[in-house]
Amino acid sequence: MRRRWFFFIGVLLFFAGLWVIGAKPGELVPNEGGRETASEFLKAAISPALDFEDPEMRESEVDFIHKLGRALWLTLRYAVAAMSLALLIGIIWGVLGSRAWWSKSSLFLQTIRIGSRLMATAVRSVHELMWALLFLSAVGTSPLAAVLAMALPYGGTLAKVFSELLDESESSAAGVIRMSGGSGLTAFSAGVVTRALPDLATYALYRLECAIRSSAVLGFVGVPTLGYEIKTAYEDGHYREIWTYLYILLAVVIFFEWWGAKMRSLLTKGVASKKPEVKQPNVDHLWKSRGTSLFLRSSFLIVLIGGTMSWLLEDRWGSGVSWEQKLQNLDRFTDEVVPYPVREADGDWSEFGPWFGEKMSKGGSEAVWQTFHLGTASILLAGALAILAVSLSARTLASSMPRGVWDRGMAWRPVIGAMLRVAAMLGRAMPEFILAFLLLRVFGPTVWALILALVVHNCGILVRLGAEVIDNTPSRASSVILAQGGSRTSAYVGALVPAGFTRIVLFLFYRWESCIREATVLGMLGVASLGFLISDAKVSLFYDEMVLWVALGAALVFLGDLTSDFVRYKLRGKNNR
């Protein structure tokens, strides 16, 4: 009954969301100009540019491959630099926000723990594009502004996940160390961190993959990464150049995904020892005979060197203006972020209420509502498509022996499954912002472009996560259904989905939280939502309004985060009983 209500409410929210945001089915068909643009763009995919399409640029001293390499280099360098700083933030806030760190419970220590978690939640609630707009408005365009714009939200995200992983880690070893007279630091390091280290490292690697996509997207606000080159090439109508940038971006993201997956597999499963066992091994023998991986060691060395060099190779982190000018710009920005009526009333904050009410009544409330429904409708559609795709893409159902039962028929299923897995990988490798930017040129200024961008990216992620759930879910009922002549679809719907339902819903709410976050900025592309109001205020230099809309977007993400955490907590509790 609970599952039926879940599906019923999901369908109701989806259609209600489409009605609220004004998504009309007829707008899914591009007009003649959009079809021509799509045709030209798709034709260019088979012949990506190896040189400038503009004849004048070919005669210039600038080399296309050099320009491409520089954009890729900056994309990677900013991502690695941001992640190195985010990792530091995540470790500090993650440890302070973890219950496992505080051996004693007092009001003062609880205040520090809760304060650390609230700070982490606050900074990750603001999208990196919003942070970039704030920094660029305050101090101007600079590499440091781009790095900080990514480091703060990523640091907050790492802090949240790190604290949860530390709290959920098996703590019996830490208790034994304390009872043996060991210090609290020793117990925490050896008993908690050591056990959680594989999960901590694997999640940090996953965030590095995300940072590369975010670094590319920052190009749309003026940072010279791959996103900037894609944007300028599209504005010039150079579609073949766009495909070159897209192919490079996809190749890099897919490589880092493969690399991260390989490292996660080795860290999680461990490496078997190749040395023979002895009957009575001592500690020294056990240490020397432990399993080691050259791939892991080399990877950690590359990460360490890359993180260091990403900071050392930049000779000018600032914006190129004097410190005096920077301070003047910052002083002007901090003065203008104060609401206009408050400034006019010499700091009388009683004027804030009427001003806030006026802004909300003139589009703010509608933008918040549309942003919420944009993210919700998108994740519901992505989830529905993912559930359908997982039935074909899960390896345990696509093989010739589904769930260990021989099945001679359906030789096409492994092929379809492989194709779906590749499509899902490409979908999640492409950032939503870039997808929405390209789709808007085909469909025009319609909300469907934003919905489809969110659906493609999140469906790719959910297909991967859902397939892993199905493949790792033990279900004797599914084997019985197949052994009695039932179809794979029957086994999937009748046994596997119910068995993995809780975990599937957990992932759905996890991605819903991310969809709400992305929906707050997609409006910057010109479709009504909070992002549109932010972009409009930035262009008009109304910094007080810009900060207001950024704060509302952060509040919406914050509420979505709390709701998602609450639902996942309840589902985990029911699943553990």
Phi, psi and omega in degrees: 000320180298322180291322179297317178296323179298313180293321180297313180295322178298315178297318180298315179295323181297308182289326175295321179295317178299322179291318182295315184275359176072036179274102182267134181304327181296336181284352177288345177263114181296152175286181185300318179296320178295321179293321178295317178299315180297320180296313179297320182294317181291324177297325180291343183295331184275353179220068179299151186285141171249359177209171179297141175282334179281119181302325180294323179291330178295328181276352180281173181282347181282130179263136183297315181297322178295319178296317178297315180297322179293317179297319178294318180299315179293322178300312181290318184294316179295322180295315181292318178297317179296319181291326178295320177288320179297324179296320177297314178298316182296321180294313182296305181291326180295318178292314180296330181271001182266136175293331182294336181285325185267104181287336179247149180249112177220165182299319181296314181292323177296324178296318178296316182296311181293321178298320179296318180291323178293320177297317179297319179294321182295314184287329179279347178287339178266120182298150181300328176294323177292317175301319179299316178299319180295313181293318180295324178289327185277315187235359179091173182289127179199154177301323181296323178297319179294317181294315180295324180299327177271324186295322184294305179294325178290324176297319177296320179294316178298320180299316180298310183291319179300315181296321179292319179294321178293320180291326182273355180289147178297121188253010182297323179296321178297320178296320179296319180295319179295318180293335179275002178098005179289154180287165178297323180295318179296317180297319180292316184291311185276329186265334184248305185297318182301319180290325183272352187303316178302317179292322178297315182292318182293323179290323177298322178294321177297320179293332175296320175302315180294324181296326178295317177296317180295322179298320177295319182294330180299343176298338181284351174247017172109354178282129189285061176255190183299326178298323178295318180293322177297316182296312182292323178295322179292320179297330178272355181076022181266081187291326180294324176295321179301315181295327176298313179296319181295317180297319179296315180298314179298318181298317181294314181297317180294321177298314180293328176294317178297316181298314179297319179296321179296316179293320179298321180296316180292321181290323183282314184273339182083174180239127182289144177284139179262359181269148181293150179282154174240158186291317182233078183285144173261179184297320181296320179293317179299320181294316182288333183265005180296153178289135179232156181229120176297325179298315180296313181298315179296320181296314179295325177294318178297318179298317180296313179294317180298317179297321179290313183291332179298333177270323185284332185279350178271117183271350180213093181282338181280186183268003179089001178255162183291160178297326179297317179292322178299316180294324177294317178297318180294320179295319178296318181295313181295332177286321185277349175283344174290131182309140186306313180298327179292319177296317181294333181265021178057045175084018178278103185284358174292343178280349183293319183304306179300320179296316179297316179298321179295316181295321180292322181287337182261031174131340183294311180298317180297320180294319178297315181297317180292322178298316179300311183287331176298311179294321183290313179298322181294315183289329178293318177292318178298319179295318179297315179294323180295320179298321177293318183290325182297329179298337179255333186269339179299128186296326181290344177258338183272345183284173179286347176235074181298125180054032177082009181250126183293133180217109183285331185284179175055056178293344181281345185297316177300323180293312178299319179298317179295319179296319179293322179294321177294316179298319178296321179296317178294321180296316181281343178283336183270123179299143182300321184297317179292320177301314180296320179301316180289319182292329178296331179287341180265311185270349184082184183287069179238150182292343179298329178298320179289319179299312182296323178297314178295321182294314183299311183294311184286329175296321177300319179291315182293327177297316179295311181294318180295320178296322178295322178298312181296318182293329184262000181272116176287128182212101177292329181298321180294321178295322179295316180300315180291320181294331180273008177097005178290157181281165177295325178296320178297317179295323181292309184286320187275338185230311188286315179297313176300322181292324181257015187303313184299315181293323178297317179294323176303313180294324179297316179290327175299317179284332176299317177302316179292324179296318177300319180296315180289325181296334180291339183250341182297335177297344177297345178276358173116005179252139188303118171187187180299324180299324178295317179295323178296313180297318180296318179293324179295316180296322181279357182062028174269081187292332178295318178291321180300314180294325177299313181292324176297317180296321178294320176298318178296320179296321179295316178296320179299315178294320176298322178297313180296317179297315179298316179298319181296313181295317180295324178296316179296318181292322177297318180298317179291327182289332183276347181281000000 
